[in-house]
C-alpha cells in the first residue's frame, strides 16, 4: 500500500483512544470500590457511572472523528473511516442503552433493581439488554479488526506483530466470552465464575488500547523523551 500522511490530530486521537482503553477497566473498579460482573454494570454505581459515561462517550466521539488512511480500492473493501464510524456509534449506543441492572454481583445494584430506582437510562429490559450486548460486541470487534487488519498495513515488522497479537487477543476474548455466556445459559458452569465477563472484556479493551497507543507512535514519543533526558 502506498505511503500516506495522516493529520497530526489522527495521531492524537490514536493516543487518546489507547489511553482510554487502558484506563477504563482500571478506573471503574477503583471508582466503585468493588469488582462487578461486567464493565457495563459500572453504569449503575454513582461515581463509576460518571467515568463509564465519559470514557465510552469519548471513545465514540474520537472514533467518529478519526479518518485514518484513505481506502485502497485495490486491496480493501472497508475504509478506516467507515469501520471507526461503526465502532464509534456502537460505543455511544452502549452508553445510551446500558446493560440490565440484574446479575451485577453487587448487593447495592441488586437493591436498585428491586426498588427500580434506575439512574438515567438504567433499566431491567431484556430487549434493550440485547441491543446493548450487540453494540458492545460490535464496538470491541471493530477495534480488534482495526488492530489486526488495518494497523498492519505499515512496514514496521515489530509493530505489526503487536497489532496482530492485540487483534487476536480481542477476537479470542470475544469468542471465549460468547462460549461462557452460552454455557451459563445452559447451566453448564464449567470453569466459569461470577467475573468471567469482566475478565474477558478487560483483556480485549486493554489489548486494543495497547494497539492504538503503538499506532499513535506513543512508544516513539517515549523513546524520544528518554533520549532527551539521557543526553
MARPAPA-216751 format. One record per residue: residue in three letters; residue number from 0; x, y, z of N, C-alpha, C in turn. Coordinates in pm, whole numbers. Example, Ala and Ser with C-alpha at 12.3 -4.5 7.8 and 13.67 -1.06 7.14 Angstrom:
2
r	k	n_px	n_py	n_pz	ca_px	ca_py	ca_pz	c_px	c_py	c_pz
ALA	0	1319	-569	780	1230	-450	780	1320	-330	780 .
SER	1	1285	-225	708	1367	-106	714	1290	3	787 .
***
This chain:
231
r	k	n_px	n_py	n_pz	ca_px	ca_py	ca_pz	c_px	c_py	c_pz
UNK	0	85	-120	0	0	0	0	88	125	0 .
UNK	1	61	224	-86	141	344	-91	141	418	42 .
UNK	2	255	484	70	265	558	195	169	675	195 .
UNK	3	100	697	305	7	807	318	41	886	444 .
UNK	4	15	1015	437	40	1101	552	-92	1126	624 .
UNK	5	-86	1120	756	-203	1147	838	-193	1285	901 .
UNK	6	-307	1341	935	-308	1466	1008	-257	1441	1150 .
UNK	7	-199	1546	1209	-148	1534	1346	-261	1495	1440 .
UNK	8	-383	1543	1414	-497	1512	1500	-526	1363	1504 .
UNK	9	-500	1292	1393	-525	1148	1392	-431	1075	1487 .
UNK	10	-306	1119	1494	-212	1058	1589	-255	1086	1733 .
UNK	11	-304	1206	1756	-351	1240	1891	-472	1155	1929 .
UNK	12	-563	1137	1833	-682	1056	1859	-641	912	1889 .
UNK	13	-543	860	1816	-495	724	1842	-443	711	1984 .
UNK	14	-364	807	2026	-310	803	2162	-422	811	2265 .
UNK	15	-518	900	2243	-628	918	2338	-712	791	2349 .
UNK	16	-739	727	2235	-815	602	2237	-737	495	2313 .
UNK	17	-606	491	2292	-522	396	2363	-524	418	2513 .
UNK	18	-513	544	2554	-516	577	2698	-652	540	2758 .
UNK	19	-759	570	2686	-893	538	2735	-910	387	2750 .
UNK	20	-857	312	2651	-868	166	2658	-796	108	2778 .
UNK	21	-682	162	2811	-606	112	2927	-667	156	3059 .
UNK	22	-727	275	3060	-778	329	3187	-916	276	3224 .
UNK	23	-998	240	3124	-1137	201	3151	-1151	89	3254 .
UNK	24	-1088	-28	3235	-1108	-138	3331	-1034	-118	3463 .
UNK	25	-951	-13	3471	-878	15	3595	-952	118	3680 .
UNK	26	-999	224	3616	-1065	332	3689	-1201	289	3746 .
UNK	27	-1275	208	3670	-1411	174	3712	-1416	97	3845 .
UNK	28	-1336	-10	3864	-1339	-78	3994	-1292	11	4108 .
UNK	29	-1197	99	4080	-1150	191	4184	-1261	287	4223 .
UNK	30	-1332	340	4123	-1439	435	4149	-1555	371	4226 .
UNK	31	-1587	246	4191	-1697	176	4259	-1651	106	4385 .
UNK	32	-1521	86	4396	-1458	16	4509	-1507	-128	4522 .
UNK	33	-1534	-191	4408	-1570	-332	4406	-1564	-382	4262 .
UNK	34	-1545	-513	4248	-1549	-574	4116	-1694	-613	4085 .
UNK	35	-1735	-585	3962	-1870	-620	3920	-1863	-729	3812 .
UNK	36	-1978	-783	3776	-1981	-895	3682	-1935	-856	3542 .
UNK	37	-1949	-730	3507	-1905	-685	3375	-1867	-537	3382 .
UNK	38	-1795	-490	3281	-1761	-348	3274	-1888	-265	3263 .
UNK	39	-1986	-314	3188	-2109	-239	3166	-2188	-214	3294 .
UNK	40	-2176	-302	3393	-2250	-284	3517	-2201	-165	3599 .
UNK	41	-2084	-111	3564	-2034	8	3634	-2113	133	3597 .
UNK	42	-2213	116	3511	-2304	224	3478	-2392	261	3598 .
UNK	43	-2408	168	3692	-2506	188	3799	-2453	254	3926 .
UNK	44	-2333	223	3976	-2283	300	4091	-2258	446	4052 .
UNK	45	-2282	537	4141	-2282	680	4108	-2150	730	4051 .
UNK	46	-2039	707	4121	-1911	762	4075	-1860	690	3950 .
UNK	47	-1864	557	3951	-1813	484	3836	-1897	510	3711 .
UNK	48	-2026	544	3730	-2111	574	3614	-2061	697	3540 .
UNK	49	-2006	795	3614	-1951	915	3551	-1833	879	3463 .
UNK	50	-1741	796	3515	-1626	751	3436	-1673	669	3316 .
UNK	51	-1769	580	3340	-1820	494	3232	-1878	578	3119 .
UNK	52	-1964	673	3153	-2028	756	3052	-1928	845	2979 .
UNK	53	-1839	908	3056	-1741	999	2996	-1645	924	2904 .
UNK	54	-1590	812	2952	-1491	738	2874	-1554	676	2750 .
UNK	55	-1670	612	2764	-1733	549	2648	-1780	654	2548 .
UNK	56	-1830	767	2597	-1872	875	2507	-1750	930	2432 .
UNK	57	-1640	946	2504	-1516	994	2439	-1470	893	2335 .
UNK	58	-1474	764	2369	-1443	660	2271	-1523	683	2143 .
UNK	59	-1655	694	2161	-1742	707	2044	-1710	830	1962 .
UNK	60	-1693	944	2026	-1668	1068	1954	-1531	1069	1888 .
UNK	61	-1431	1017	1956	-1297	1010	1896	-1297	919	1774 .
UNK	62	-1365	804	1785	-1369	711	1672	-1441	771	1553 .
UNK	63	-1550	841	1579	-1624	905	1470	-1541	1016	1406 .
UNK	64	-1460	1084	1487	-1376	1192	1436	-1255	1141	1359 .
UNK	65	-1215	1018	1387	-1094	961	1327	-1117	929	1179 .
UNK	66	-1028	973	1093	-1040	949	949	-951	834	902 .
UNK	67	-829	829	956	-739	721	916	-691	735	774 .
UNK	68	-646	623	718	-595	622	582	-708	614	480 .
UNK	69	-683	671	363	-778	659	253	-784	514	207 .
UNK	70	-903	466	174	-921	327	134	-847	297	4 .
UNK	71	-772	186	6	-706	137	-114	-807	51	-189 .
UNK	72	-858	102	-302	-965	33	-374	-921	-101	-431 .
UNK	73	-790	-123	-440	-740	-249	-495	-729	-360	-392 .
UNK	74	-722	-324	-265	-699	-428	-163	-795	-421	-45 .
UNK	75	-880	-317	-38	-966	-302	78	-1113	-290	38 .
UNK	76	-1196	-352	117	-1341	-341	98	-1401	-236	192 .
UNK	77	-1336	-216	308	-1387	-125	410	-1279	-24	445 .
UNK	78	-1314	101	451	-1217	206	485	-1201	217	636 .
UNK	79	-1090	277	677	-1067	303	819	-1181	388	875 .
UNK	80	-1220	491	799	-1322	584	845	-1456	514	867 .
UNK	81	-1495	427	775	-1622	355	788	-1621	265	911 .
UNK	82	-1510	193	929	-1501	98	1041	-1503	170	1175 .
UNK	83	-1430	281	1185	-1428	353	1312	-1561	426	1338 .
UNK	84	-1630	465	1231	-1763	523	1250	-1860	420	1309 .
UNK	85	-1855	297	1257	-1940	190	1309	-1907	165	1456 .
UNK	86	-1776	153	1486	-1734	131	1624	-1771	247	1715 .
UNK	87	-1760	370	1664	-1792	488	1744	-1940	496	1778 .
UNK	88	-2025	474	1679	-2169	477	1704	-2211	363	1797 .
UNK	89	-2146	247	1782	-2175	133	1871	-2139	167	2015 .
UNK	90	-2026	237	2034	-1985	278	2169	-2087	374	2231 .
UNK	91	-2140	465	2150	-2240	559	2201	-2371	488	2237 .
UNK	92	-2407	386	2159	-2527	308	2191	-2509	237	2325 .
UNK	93	-2387	188	2350	-2357	121	2478	-2382	215	2594 .
UNK	94	-2355	344	2574	-2377	444	2679	-2526	474	2698 .
UNK	95	-2596	497	2586	-2736	541	2595	-2834	425	2614 .
UNK	96	-2789	302	2584	-2870	184	2615	-2784	92	2701 .
UNK	97	-2778	116	2831	-2689	38	2919	-2738	-105	2939 .
UNK	98	-2656	-183	3004	-2692	-321	3035	-2799	-323	3144 .
UNK	99	-2861	-439	3161	-2960	-451	3269	-2888	-446	3404 .
UNK	100	-2963	-406	3506	-2901	-394	3638	-2885	-530	3706 .
UNK	101	-2955	-632	3656	-2953	-764	3720	-2819	-834	3702 .
UNK	102	-2791	-927	3792	-2672	-1014	3785	-2543	-935	3780 .
UNK	103	-2534	-833	3862	-2416	-746	3864	-2310	-790	3964 .
UNK	104	-2345	-884	4054	-2256	-929	4162	-2239	-821	4267 .
UNK	105	-2337	-731	4276	-2332	-623	4376	-2465	-614	4448 .
UNK	106	-2461	-617	4580	-2585	-606	4658	-2649	-468	4641 .
UNK	107	-2566	-366	4628	-2617	-230	4613	-2695	-215	4482 .
UNK	108	-2639	-274	4374	-2708	-267	4244	-2832	-356	4244 .
UNK	109	-2826	-468	4313	-2944	-554	4326	-3059	-476	4391 .
UNK	110	-3024	-393	4488	-3125	-312	4556	-3187	-210	4461 .
UNK	111	-3103	-156	4372	-3153	-64	4270	-3255	-135	4181 .
UNK	112	-3226	-260	4146	-3317	-339	4062	-3449	-364	4134 .
UNK	113	-3439	-402	4260	-3560	-434	4337	-3649	-311	4352 .
UNK	114	-3587	-198	4381	-3664	-74	4403	-3695	1	4274 .
UNK	115	-3633	-46	4164	-3650	18	4032	-3613	167	4036 .
UNK	116	-3506	197	4110	-3455	334	4117	-3335	348	4024 .
UNK	117	-3360	327	3894	-3253	325	3796	-3196	465	3771 .
UNK	118	-3064	476	3756	-3005	606	3720	-3017	630	3570 .
UNK	119	-3046	752	3530	-3050	792	3389	-3129	693	3303 .
UNK	120	-3057	620	3214	-3123	529	3121	-3121	384	3172 .
UNK	121	-3092	365	3300	-3089	230	3355	-3222	158	3340 .
UNK	122	-3218	27	3336	-3340	-50	3310	-3319	-196	3348 .
UNK	123	-3425	-275	3333	-3417	-420	3351	-3495	-487	3238 .
UNK	124	-3475	-434	3117	-3548	-479	2998	-3458	-570	2913 .
UNK	125	-3505	-691	2884	-3423	-789	2811	-3396	-746	2667 .
UNK	126	-3493	-684	2603	-3474	-641	2464	-3367	-534	2455 .
UNK	127	-3375	-434	2544	-3273	-330	2547	-3136	-388	2581 .
UNK	128	-3136	-487	2668	-3009	-550	2705	-2946	-621	2586 .
UNK	129	-3028	-683	2502	-2977	-748	2382	-2914	-647	2288 .
UNK	130	-2980	-531	2272	-2923	-424	2189	-2790	-378	2245 .
UNK	131	-2784	-366	2377	-2660	-325	2443	-2548	-426	2417 .
UNK	132	-2578	-554	2434	-2476	-657	2415	-2425	-661	2271 .
UNK	133	-2516	-649	2175	-2476	-650	2034	-2389	-528	2004 .
UNK	134	-2427	-413	2056	-2350	-290	2033	-2211	-300	2095 .
UNK	135	-2204	-354	2217	-2074	-372	2283	-1986	-467	2203 .
UNK	136	-2047	-574	2151	-1972	-669	2070	-1921	-606	1942 .
UNK	137	-2006	-527	1876	-1966	-459	1751	-1852	-363	1778 .
UNK	138	-1863	-287	1886	-1758	-192	1924	-1624	-262	1943 .
UNK	139	-1622	-368	2023	-1497	-438	2053	-1442	-508	1928 .
UNK	140	-1530	-570	1848	-1484	-639	1727	-1428	-541	1625 .
UNK	141	-1486	-422	1616	-1431	-319	1526	-1290	-280	1568 .
UNK	142	-1269	-272	1699	-1136	-239	1750	-1036	-352	1721 .
UNK	143	-1084	-476	1734	-999	-590	1701	-965	-594	1554 .
UNK	144	-1063	-562	1471	-1042	-561	1325	-943	-452	1286 .
UNK	145	-955	-335	1349	-859	-228	1322	-718	-273	1356 .
UNK	146	-703	-338	1472	-571	-380	1517	-508	-481	1422 .
UNK	147	-584	-584	1388	-526	-694	1312	-518	-671	1162 .
UNK	148	-617	-601	1107	-623	-592	962	-600	-452	905 .
UNK	149	-613	-350	987	-592	-214	937	-455	-158	977 .
UNK	150	-421	-177	1105	-294	-123	1152	-174	-195	1092 .
UNK	151	-192	-315	1045	-80	-397	995	-43	-365	850 .
UNK	152	-98	-258	795	-66	-223	657	69	-153	644 .
UNK	153	128	-116	758	257	-50	756	372	-148	738 .
UNK	154	493	-96	737	612	-179	712	696	-205	836 .
UNK	155	645	-167	954	720	-189	1077	687	-329	1131 .
UNK	156	782	-421	1112	758	-562	1145	722	-583	1291 .
UNK	157	797	-523	1382	771	-543	1523	634	-487	1562 .
UNK	158	602	-369	1510	471	-311	1538	358	-399	1484 .
UNK	159	378	-453	1365	275	-539	1306	250	-663	1391 .
UNK	160	355	-715	1453	339	-830	1542	254	-792	1663 .
UNK	161	277	-672	1714	199	-623	1828	53	-609	1788 .
UNK	162	29	-548	1670	-109	-528	1625	-181	-661	1607 .
UNK	163	-113	-758	1545	-176	-888	1523	-205	-959	1655 .
UNK	164	-109	-951	1748	-129	-1013	1879	-247	-950	1952 .
UNK	165	-253	-817	1948	-363	-746	2014	-496	-781	1948 .
UNK	166	-498	-784	1816	-620	-819	1745	-665	-960	1777 .
UNK	167	-571	-1053	1781	-604	-1192	1816	-659	-1203	1957 .
UNK	168	-599	-1127	2050	-647	-1129	2189	-792	-1079	2197 .
UNK	169	-823	-976	2118	-961	-925	2115	-1056	-1032	2066 .
UNK	170	-1022	-1097	1953	-1111	-1197	1894	-1124	-1320	1985 .
UNK	171	-1014	-1362	2044	-1018	-1477	2135	-1102	-1446	2257 .
UNK	172	-1085	-1326	2312	-1163	-1285	2430	-1312	-1284	2400 .
UNK	173	-1348	-1228	2285	-1490	-1224	2247	-1544	-1365	2227 .
UNK	174	-1463	-1450	2162	-1505	-1588	2140	-1527	-1663	2271 .
UNK	175	-1433	-1650	2364	-1447	-1716	2494	-1563	-1658	2574 .
UNK	176	-1585	-1529	2557	-1697	-1464	2625	-1830	-1520	2576 .
UNK	177	-1842	-1537	2446	-1964	-1594	2389	-1985	-1737	2437 .
UNK	178	-1876	-1815	2438	-1885	-1954	2487	-1930	-1956	2633 .
UNK	179	-1873	-1868	2712	-1909	-1861	2854	-2056	-1829	2873 .
UNK	180	-2106	-1734	2794	-2248	-1695	2805	-2338	-1812	2766 .
UNK	181	-2300	-1884	2659	-2379	-1999	2616	-2380	-2107	2723 .
UNK	182	-2263	-2137	2780	-2255	-2238	2885	-2338	-2198	3007 .
UNK	183	-2335	-2067	3037	-2412	-2019	3152	-2562	-2033	3126 .
UNK	184	-2605	-2003	3003	-2746	-2017	2969	-2792	-2162	2977 .
UNK	185	-2699	-2254	2949	-2730	-2397	2953	-2708	-2456	3092 .
UNK	186	-2674	-2369	3188	-2645	-2413	3325	-2528	-2509	3331 .
UNK	187	-2432	-2490	3240	-2310	-2570	3239	-2195	-2478	3279 .
UNK	188	-2181	-2456	3408	-2083	-2359	3459	-1942	-2418	3468 .
UNK	189	-1893	-2464	3356	-1760	-2524	3351	-1653	-2415	3350 .
UNK	190	-1574	-2410	3457	-1466	-2312	3472	-1517	-2168	3457 .
UNK	191	-1641	-2143	3496	-1697	-2008	3486	-1721	-1955	3626 .
UNK	192	-1677	-1833	3651	-1708	-1770	3780	-1786	-1641	3756 .
UNK	193	-1815	-1572	3860	-1901	-1453	3853	-1842	-1343	3765 .
UNK	194	-1709	-1336	3758	-1645	-1222	3693	-1583	-1255	3558 .
UNK	195	-1623	-1365	3495	-1559	-1403	3368	-1585	-1300	3257 .
UNK	196	-1705	-1239	3257	-1735	-1139	3154	-1642	-1018	3172 .
UNK	197	-1628	-972	3295	-1539	-859	3322	-1395	-892	3280 .
UNK	198	-1352	-1014	3309	-1214	-1053	3278	-1188	-1049	3127 .
UNK	199	-1275	-1113	3049	-1254	-1118	2904	-1272	-980	2840 .
UNK	200	-1366	-902	2893	-1381	-764	2843	-1255	-684	2870 .
UNK	201	-1197	-701	2987	-1076	-628	3025	-960	-664	2934 .
UNK	202	-943	-793	2908	-835	-836	2818	-852	-773	2681 .
UNK	203	-974	-774	2628	-1000	-717	2496	-975	-567	2492 .
UNK	204	-1024	-496	2593	-1011	-349	2596	-865	-308	2613 .
UNK	205	-792	-375	2701	-651	-342	2719	-572	-374	2593 .
UNK	206	-606	-485	2527	-535	-525	2405	-550	-419	2296 .
UNK	207	-674	-375	2270	-686	-275	2164	-636	-138	2210 .
UNK	208	-634	-114	2343	-576	9	2393	-427	17	2363 .
UNK	209	-358	-94	2386	-214	-101	2355	-192	-81	2206 .
UNK	210	-274	-146	2125	-261	-136	1981	-274	8	1932 .
UNK	211	-373	80	1985	-392	219	1944	-280	309	1993 .
UNK	212	-226	280	2111	-114	359	2161	9	342	2071 .
UNK	213	36	218	2034	150	192	1947	129	259	1811 .
UNK	214	8	247	1757	-20	309	1627	-14	460	1634 .
UNK	215	-39	516	1752	-28	660	1771	113	707	1795 .
UNK	216	208	613	1783	351	640	1799	384	688	1939 .
UNK	217	308	639	2036	337	675	2175	472	620	2219 .
UNK	218	508	500	2168	637	441	2203	751	526	2150 .
UNK	219	734	578	2027	837	664	1969	852	792	2051 .
UNK	220	738	846	2095	743	968	2177	814	942	2309 .
UNK	221	788	825	2369	852	789	2495	1003	772	2475 .
UNK	222	1039	708	2363	1182	688	2333	1252	819	2312 .
UNK	223	1187	910	2236	1247	1042	2213	1264	1119	2344 .
UNK	224	1164	1112	2432	1171	1180	2560	1284	1123	2645 .
UNK	225	1297	988	2643	1402	923	2721	1539	963	2670 .
UNK	226	1554	973	2537	1683	1012	2480	1718	1155	2519 .
UNK	227	1620	1241	2526	1645	1381	2567	1691	1386	2711 .
UNK	228	1628	1303	2796	1665	1300	2938	1808	1246	2955 .
UNK	229	1842	1144	2876	1972	1079	2888	2084	1165	2830 .
UNK	230	2049	1250	2733	2155	1330	2666	2193	1452	2749 .
***
